[in-house]
Amino acid sequence: MKSVKWLSLLVAVPLIFAGCGTKSPANDAAGGASKPQDKKVVKIGITQIVEHPSLNATREGFLAALKDSGYVDKDNLQVDYQNAQGDSTTNLTIAQKFAADKKDLVLAIATPSAQAVVQNVKDTPVVFAAITDPVGAKLVKSLDKPGGNVTGAADTHPDAVPKLMDFIASDFPKVKTVGIVINEGEPNAAIMAKTAEAALAKHNIKLVKAAVTNSSEVKQAVESLVGRVDAFYITLDNTVVSAVDSIIKVANDKKLPFFSSDRDTVERGALATYGFKYYDHGYQAGKMAVEILKNGAKPGDMKVSYPDKLDLIINTDAAKAQGVEITDSMKNKMQDKKNLISGTAK
């Protein structure tokens, strides 16, 4: 009997160690450590209406916020970036593709991209950025309670346009007419132009429009304003900003001050704006995406955010090129003297 017991024990011991030493695939799936190839990969679609510095910086800031929260591209993050290059048909096709792909989240940069996504992507969280008027563009029901599967970051501080127009009136007394190159087919551009017109009217300054429908018309449009206006201004108009070098050249050649609605255009060669960094704006949108992806926040319950920093920004090189003297009055309007920058279009 003893020999039988010893034999049984000898057979059992290797089995016990075998059971302790190696886990079966079933055990791994049930509770063991996940293999690298089994890690959860988050799939994000990014749609952008056109290439230009502000929108590119928005995208870069968004991805930086995700990276800082542990979502790394080509590791546990798969980014499908699509640019419509200003084409409305391509813009719609991108939105439809993202809807079919069932992404974990979609980022829509600029109003046309966001409108196409909101109309087509219904079962995936949507975050927008670089949007002037989310309610007017019918992206959300309200800023405090967006509803549905959509939220995001608006890029227009309510005081930005009025402050810039007040700056023109107070520090450029010779300016009686301001010319604007505009694609009124972009809702954001139309809204901002209306705000600018009302703000300028309080100072008895007239806004003169030169309409365009695509970027190739910008050069001719700005040239048509020469001799009729004392300064140029553009909104967050994607069509126009993508061809802004044409406006900068005319402004420099004709010694006419050129005011923009975004910091990136000032860094490129416009004279001044009341603005912020679009990288920071994108980062803000990225943090909202992280709340959705990591913490399960519902987009419809998340308030639409606004830029929390707004300051006067002046380009010294542009001032020299456009025949403008930077006065103490201008400098004193800056909260941060680092916003006295330099830079020209390349």
Buried (B, 14 or more C-beta within 10 A) or exposed (E): EEEEEEEEEEEEEEEEEEEEEEBEEEEEEEEEEEEEEEEEEBBBBBBBBBBBBBBBBBBBBBBBBBBEBEBEEEEEBBBBBBBBEBBEEBBBBBBBBBBEEEBBBBBBBBBBBBBBBBBBBEEBBBBBBBBBBBBEBEBBBEBEEBEBBBBBBBBBBEEBBBBBBBBBBEBBEEBBBBBBBBBBBBBBBBBBBBBBBEBBEEBEBBBBBBEBEEBEBBBEBBBBBBEEBBBBBBBBBBBBBBBBBBBBBBBBEBEBBBBBBBBBBBBBBBBBBBBBBBBBBBBBBBBBBBBBBEEEBBBBEBEBBBBEEBBBBBBBBBBBBBEBEBEEEBEEBBEEEEBBBEBBBE
